[in-house]
Amino acid sequence: MKRLSLGIFSLFAVFLSATAAATPVTIGFDPLTVAGTGWTSIVHNVSATETSYTESGFVLSTTGNTPGQSGFGSAHTGQTDYYFGSTSLFNDDTNGGVTVLSKQGGGSFSLISMKIAAMTNTWSFYPGQEYVVFTGLLASGGTVSQSVLLLNNTSFQTVDFSGFTDVVSVSWAQGSAATKAFSQFDDIVVDASPAAPADVPEPASIALLGVGLLALTRKRGKSDTAA
């Protein structure tokens, strides 16, 4: 009797863990928030090695073209020509610097959404004509891409991504041509939950098996009472 009850409990524990809803993670760059004017820079060392920023189990990285060049920048809250109400990050390599988002330690994830804006409101900007292209490297091979037109340079717009599921990295370039905008990004929403293992039973199968075990338990209980 105890063994059957324990079996049912374990079975439904597996079911709940297999069907539990994933909780998305938001990379908001809040640790970089600084009052006053100016910028926080994440700078390259003496050589053009990779610079990275890590938050919530994810890594944003970039490799500069010039030794000592800033890898990423973040405007302080008083820098109103760059700061649009929330701390964000931008790639400070203005010669087409590429930003790469990946999961810390490797593995796949899903990119759900992101806030993005033109770098600053002091430069010439042409709404609906300047864009950022995002490219995701799929875990199964191949790529997925999405081109985003920037709508303004004084506030962020939210970009919802389609098809960026089970990717191992997502990359996008800083503007290097008249039609590609220099941009900053914020509130990157990702889902780090791994795919369900292939040998996890389907919910319907688990439910039927659970009902069978429960019926067997009741029958065993009646037999014990009769004895």
CORDAZI-V674814 format. One record per pair of residues at least 6 apart in sequence whose ideal C-beta (glycine too) atoms are under 8 Angstrom apart, sorted by the first residue. I is the first residue (numbers start at 1). J is the second residue. Records with the same first field share a line. If there is no record, write none. Layout:
# CORDAZI-V674814
I = J / J
This chain:
# CORDAZI-V674814
1 = 217 / 220 / 221 / 224
4 = 213 / 216 / 217 / 220
5 = 217
7 = 213
8 = 210 / 213 / 214 / 217
11 = 206 / 209 / 210 / 213
12 = 206 / 210
14 = 200 / 201 / 206
15 = 201 / 203 / 206 / 207 / 210
18 = 196 / 200 / 201 / 203 / 206
19 = 203
22 = 191 / 193
23 = 193
24 = 112 / 189 / 190 / 191
25 = 56 / 57 / 58 / 189 / 190 / 191 / 192
26 = 56 / 187 / 188 / 189
27 = 55 / 56 / 58 / 60 / 187 / 188 / 189 / 190
28 = 55 / 86 / 87 / 186 / 187
29 = 53 / 55 / 74 / 87 / 88 / 89 / 186
30 = 87
31 = 55
32 = 40 / 74 / 87 / 89
33 = 77 / 87
34 = 40 / 74 / 76 / 77
35 = 76 / 77 / 78
36 = 76 / 77 / 78
37 = 76 / 78 / 79
38 = 76 / 78 / 79
39 = 73 / 74 / 75 / 76 / 79 / 82
40 = 73 / 74 / 76
41 = 70 / 71 / 72 / 73 / 74 / 92
42 = 51 / 52 / 53 / 70 / 71 / 72 / 73
43 = 51 / 68 / 69 / 70 / 71
44 = 51 / 64 / 67 / 68 / 69 / 70 / 71
45 = 68
46 = 67 / 68
47 = 67
48 = 63 / 64 / 65 / 66 / 67 / 69
49 = 63
50 = 61 / 62 / 63 / 71
51 = 61 / 62 / 63 / 64 / 71 / 72
52 = 59 / 60 / 61 / 62 / 71
53 = 59 / 60 / 61 / 72 / 89
54 = 60 / 104
57 = 103 / 104 / 192
58 = 101 / 102 / 103 / 104 / 109 / 188 / 190 / 192
59 = 101 / 102 / 103 / 104
60 = 72 / 89 / 99 / 100 / 101
61 = 99 / 100 / 102
62 = 71 / 72 / 91 / 93 / 97 / 98 / 99 / 100
63 = 98
64 = 70 / 71 / 93 / 97
65 = 93 / 95 / 97
69 = 92 / 93
70 = 92 / 93
71 = 91 / 92 / 93
72 = 89 / 90 / 91 / 92 / 99
73 = 89 / 90 / 92
74 = 87 / 88 / 89 / 90
75 = 82 / 83 / 87 / 88 / 184
76 = 83
77 = 83 / 87
81 = 120 / 121 / 122
82 = 119 / 120 / 121 / 184
84 = 117 / 154 / 155 / 156
85 = 155 / 156
86 = 115 / 156 / 186 / 187
87 = 186
88 = 115 / 117 / 156 / 184 / 185 / 186
89 = 184 / 185 / 186
90 = 119 / 174 / 182 / 183 / 184 / 185
91 = 97 / 98 / 99 / 174
93 = 174
94 = 174 / 175 / 182
95 = 174 / 176
96 = 173 / 174 / 175 / 176
97 = 173 / 174
98 = 171 / 172 / 173 / 174
99 = 171 / 172 / 173 / 174 / 185
100 = 169 / 170 / 171
101 = 111 / 169 / 170 / 171 / 188 / 190
102 = 168 / 169 / 170
103 = 109 / 168 / 192
106 = 168
107 = 168 / 192 / 194
108 = 139 / 166 / 167 / 168 / 194 / 195
109 = 166 / 167 / 168 / 190 / 191 / 192
110 = 164 / 165 / 166 / 167 / 190 / 191
111 = 134 / 136 / 161 / 164 / 167 / 170 / 188 / 189 / 190
112 = 160 / 161 / 164 / 189 / 190 / 191
113 = 158 / 159 / 160 / 161 / 187 / 188 / 189
114 = 158 / 159 / 161 / 185 / 186 / 187 / 188 / 189
115 = 156 / 157 / 158 / 159 / 185 / 186 / 187
116 = 132 / 148 / 150 / 156 / 157 / 159 / 183 / 184 / 185 / 186
117 = 150 / 152 / 153 / 154 / 155 / 156 / 157 / 183 / 184 / 185 / 186
118 = 125 / 130 / 150 / 152 / 153 / 181 / 182 / 183 / 184
119 = 153 / 181 / 182 / 183 / 184
120 = 153 / 182
121 = 153 / 154
123 = 153 / 182
125 = 150 / 152 / 153 / 181
127 = 150 / 151 / 152 / 153
128 = 149 / 150 / 151
129 = 149 / 179
130 = 149 / 150 / 175 / 179 / 180 / 181
131 = 147 / 148 / 149 / 150 / 179 / 180 / 181
132 = 147 / 148 / 150 / 172 / 173 / 175 / 180 / 181 / 183
133 = 145 / 146 / 147 / 148 / 172 / 173 / 180
134 = 145 / 146 / 147 / 148 / 161 / 164 / 170 / 171 / 172
135 = 143 / 144 / 145 / 170 / 171 / 172
136 = 143 / 144 / 145 / 163 / 164 / 167 / 169 / 170
137 = 143 / 167 / 168 / 169 / 170 / 171
138 = 144 / 166 / 167 / 168
139 = 166 / 167 / 168
140 = 166
144 = 163 / 164 / 167
146 = 159 / 161 / 162 / 163 / 164
148 = 159
150 = 157 / 181 / 183
151 = 157
156 = 186 / 187
158 = 187
164 = 170
166 = 195
173 = 180
174 = 182 / 183
175 = 181 / 182 / 183
201 = 209
